Amino acid sequence: MSHPDDSSENGLPIRLLHDRILVRLEGAEGERRSSAGIVIPATASVGKRLSWATAVGVGPNVRMVVSGDRVLFDPDERSEVELHGRDYILLRERDVHAVAARRVENDATGLYL
């Protein structure tokens, strides 16, 4: 019998608990490009930079994020896990700073970008 919060429909071998969110980073870490196309090496000194990731699974107590949402979080405060040879990051919902979602509604709160 499948549990309603089971993440097996995503091909994940785990069921997330409480307010946990499993995300996959977008793109490779390290070098990045500016909007003008200039390559910025990973060693470049910048201020605290937040990262975007895609939610691939959410726990039963997560209220504001659904699987498929792009979330903004601080990469310095993360726990990494490997599942089926892929790297993921495990976050608490409170560690998510913002959600960029296509499902934004007219009466949406300020949480969505």
NORPE-V361709 format. One record per residue. RES is the residue in three letters. OMEGA is omega in radians with two decimals (none if undefined). D_FIRST is the distance of its C-alpha to the first C-alpha in whole Angstrom. Layout:
# NORPE-V361709
res: <RES | RES>
omega: <OMEGA | OMEGA>
d_first: <D_FIRST | D_FIRST>
This chain:
# NORPE-V361709
res: <MET | SER | HIS | PRO | ASP | ASP | SER | SER | GLU | ASN | GLY | LEU | PRO | ILE | ARG | LEU | LEU | HIS | ASP | ARG | ILE | LEU | VAL | ARG | LEU | GLU | GLY | ALA | GLU | GLY | GLU | ARG | ARG | SER | SER | ALA | GLY | ILE | VAL | ILE | PRO | ALA | THR | ALA | SER | VAL | GLY | LYS | ARG | LEU | SER | TRP | ALA | THR | ALA | VAL | GLY | VAL | GLY | PRO | ASN | VAL | ARG | MET | VAL | VAL | SER | GLY | ASP | ARG | VAL | LEU | PHE | ASP | PRO | ASP | GLU | ARG | SER | GLU | VAL | GLU | LEU | HIS | GLY | ARG | ASP | TYR | ILE | LEU | LEU | ARG | GLU | ARG | ASP | VAL | HIS | ALA | VAL | ALA | ALA | ARG | ARG | VAL | GLU | ASN | ASP | ALA | THR | GLY | LEU | TYR | LEU>
omega: <-3.11 | 3.08 | -3.10 | 3.14 | -3.09 | -3.12 | -3.08 | 3.10 | 3.08 | -3.09 | 3.13 | -3.10 | -3.09 | 3.00 | -3.10 | -3.11 | 3.00 | -3.06 | -3.08 | 3.10 | 3.08 | -3.09 | 3.06 | 3.14 | 3.08 | 3.13 | 3.13 | 3.05 | 3.12 | -3.11 | 3.05 | -3.11 | 3.04 | 3.12 | 3.10 | 3.11 | 3.14 | 3.13 | 3.10 | -3.09 | -3.12 | -3.10 | -3.14 | -3.14 | 3.10 | 3.06 | 3.14 | -3.05 | 3.09 | -3.11 | 3.04 | 3.08 | 3.12 | 3.10 | 3.13 | 3.09 | 3.14 | 3.10 | -3.06 | -3.11 | 3.10 | -3.04 | -2.95 | -3.10 | 3.02 | 3.10 | -3.13 | 3.11 | 2.97 | -3.11 | 3.14 | -3.08 | 3.12 | -3.10 | 3.11 | -3.12 | -3.09 | 3.03 | -3.10 | 3.11 | 3.10 | 3.10 | -3.13 | 3.09 | 3.10 | 3.13 | 3.10 | 3.08 | 3.13 | -3.12 | 2.90 | -3.13 | -3.13 | 3.10 | 3.13 | -3.11 | -3.10 | 3.09 | 3.03 | -3.03 | 3.06 | -3.05 | 3.14 | -3.12 | -3.12 | -3.11 | -3.07 | 3.08 | -3.13 | -3.09 | -3.04 | 3.08 | none>
d_first: <0 | 4 | 7 | 9 | 12 | 10 | 13 | 12 | 13 | 17 | 16 | 16 | 15 | 15 | 14 | 17 | 18 | 20 | 23 | 23 | 23 | 23 | 26 | 27 | 31 | 33 | 36 | 37 | 39 | 42 | 45 | 44 | 47 | 49 | 49 | 52 | 50 | 52 | 50 | 49 | 49 | 46 | 49 | 51 | 51 | 49 | 48 | 45 | 43 | 39 | 37 | 34 | 31 | 28 | 25 | 22 | 19 | 19 | 18 | 17 | 21 | 23 | 25 | 27 | 25 | 23 | 22 | 25 | 27 | 30 | 31 | 34 | 34 | 37 | 36 | 38 | 35 | 32 | 30 | 29 | 26 | 26 | 22 | 23 | 27 | 27 | 28 | 26 | 28 | 26 | 27 | 27 | 27 | 31 | 32 | 32 | 35 | 34 | 32 | 34 | 31 | 32 | 31 | 33 | 35 | 38 | 38 | 36 | 36 | 38 | 35 | 35 | 38>
